[in-house]
Amino acid sequence: MAFSQAFLEWEQATRQEGRQEGRQEGRQEGQRTLILRLLTRQVGNLSEETRSQINTLSIEQLEALADALLDFSTVTDLETWLLNHG
């Protein structure tokens, strides 16, 4: 009986952890999508290479990019930022 209870507790904890990771990944993907939309509005169409670079950024780098993007006026500004921070 004790083994069954321990297994059920482990299973519940594992499910909860999985849900938390899923929510975090969803939020991160939402942030990435929003940043890409804002960048497109700010500097124009982005190349696939630039989009790919942005897709590899960590959450901390994405947050820094979100702070910086309002200062960009051209794609070159974004590319320079990626060279220095990506």
C-alpha positions in Angstrom: 0.0 0.0 0.0 2.8 2.4 0.8 4.4 1.8 -2.6 1.2 2.6 -4.4 0.8 5.9 -2.4 4.4 6.9 -3.2 3.9 6.1 -6.8 0.7 8.2 -7.0 2.4 11.1 -5.3 5.4 10.9 -7.7 3.0 10.7 -10.7 1.1 13.8 -9.5 4.3 15.7 -9.0 5.6 14.8 -12.4 2.4 15.9 -14.1 2.4 19.2 -12.2 6.0 19.8 -13.2 5.1 19.0 -16.8 2.2 21.5 -16.8 4.5 24.2 -15.4 7.1 23.6 -18.0 4.4 23.7 -20.7 3.1 27.0 -19.5 6.6 28.5 -19.3 7.3 27.3 -22.9 4.0 28.7 -24.1 4.8 32.1 -22.5 8.2 32.2 -24.0 6.9 31.3 -27.4 4.2 34.1 -27.0 6.9 36.6 -26.1 9.0 35.5 -29.1 6.0 35.9 -31.5 5.2 39.3 -30.1 8.8 40.6 -30.4 8.9 39.4 -34.0 5.7 41.2 -34.8 6.9 44.4 -33.1 10.3 44.2 -34.9 8.5 43.8 -38.3 6.4 46.9 -37.6 9.4 48.8 -36.4 12.0 48.0 -39.1 10.2 46.2 -41.8 10.3 42.6 -43.1 12.9 40.3 -41.4 15.0 37.8 -43.3 14.7 34.1 -42.4 18.3 34.3 -41.1 17.4 37.1 -38.8 14.2 35.3 -37.6 16.3 32.2 -37.0 18.8 34.2 -34.9 16.0 35.6 -32.8 14.5 32.1 -32.4 17.7 30.9 -30.7 17.8 33.7 -28.1 17.4 32.8 -24.5 14.6 34.4 -22.5 17.0 36.9 -21.0 18.2 37.9 -24.4 14.6 38.2 -25.6 13.8 40.5 -22.8 16.8 42.7 -23.6 15.7 42.7 -27.2 12.2 43.8 -26.2 13.7 46.7 -24.3 16.0 47.7 -27.2 13.6 47.3 -30.2 12.0 50.7 -29.8 15.4 52.3 -30.5 15.7 50.6 -33.8 14.9 52.4 -37.0 16.4 50.0 -39.6 17.0 46.3 -40.0 20.7 47.2 -39.7 20.1 48.4 -36.1 18.6 45.0 -35.3 21.4 43.1 -37.0 24.0 45.1 -35.1 22.2 44.4 -31.8 22.1 40.7 -32.6 25.8 40.7 -33.4 26.5 42.3 -30.0 24.0 40.3 -27.9 23.1 37.1 -29.8 
